[in-house]
Amino acid sequence: IRLSLVGSEMCIRDRYKNGRCEMEWFENFWAIYSNLVLSLGTNALLALSIWLTLSCGMLAMANAAFMGLGAYTASILTLNYEVPFPLALAGGMALPALVAFVMGKPTLRLSGVYLAMATLAFGEVVRIVALNAESLTGGALGLNGIPQLTEWWHVLLAVVVVVAVLWRLRISRIGRAFEAIKEDETAAGLMGIDVGGHKMLAFVLGAVIAGLAGALNAHLTFFIGPNEYGFDRGVEILTMAILGGITSLIGPIVGSTLLTLLPEVLRSFADFRLVVNGLILVLIVLFLPKGIWDPARLRAWFGSKRAVPAAAAKSTQGGAA
């Protein structure tokens, strides 16, 4: 009996030590990579924001500017006015939505490259205003000391809610109208679809999601500056969506995850990291033109693999007969 008691006590101690080691490993991992993990969520929100406008056939490049508006609005509210975090997030979504609505009236009449140029110009206007409004935005030095209020569950909840809303929107009449406008804007108008209204809805909702991502990211990194929301960030957001694929909601999330993790995975390449990163992206674009997540291609791949055993089974049965 004593031996069994001693054995059980040693077993309990070993389990306790193993559990403690696992907890220490997770705490160390989270302390080092928490910002990277949470950035996966904020980048997924940014990719989904531009996916929404692309799903309506609009190449709008203002998402980086909307992200900046959301980040600055929420940060100023928490820093200068000590507004509760939920209200600051609401403000970070409301201002981009308002600006998108005002801006969308004249610019959404454009299409293709002209719309992209107009929205890129708007992004530069936002950056220049942030640079010159030093009393409010900190100018070129940006805003420092932003309270770290973003928790992991904030980001997770935001991603889940946004994906659920966009999925419901996609299978609704509005989503079908988006698809019709994307395929042929003139034919959609002749069918009685309010092309201008649906474009405005997609543009404003995309601004809301980008503003939310900016507000969450600002309260995660302690610092924001005007150069974080310029042309480079706009191209990066577009690349996330195109790289993952815009045929489904999963594509932008896959693309944003890849672009977020690649620099960290390739850190061992040191000075050649950016070269290898660019080479990987070029190869993906060349050999996967519809993005990494292409449901039609995946069905063709797995469908052909399933068809081979089935055909072999039929031939065997025919030979036996």
Secondary structure, 3 states (H helix, E strand, C coil): CHHHHHHHHHHHHHHHHHHHHHHHHHHHHHHHHHHHHHHHHHHHHHHHHHHHHHCCCCCCCCHHHHHHHHHHHHHHHHHHCCCCHHHHHHHHHHHHHHHHHHHHHHHCCCCHHHHHHHHHHHHHHHHHHHHHCHHHHCHHHCECCCCCCCCHHHHHHHHHHHHHHHHHHHCCHHHHHHHHHHHCHHHHHHCCCCHHHHHHHHHHHHHHHHHHHHHHHHHHHCCECHHHHCHHHHHHHHHHHHHHCCCCCHHHHHHHHHHHHHHHHHHHHHHHHHHHHHHHHHHHHHHCCCCCCCHHHHHHHHHHHHHHHHHHHHHHHHHHC
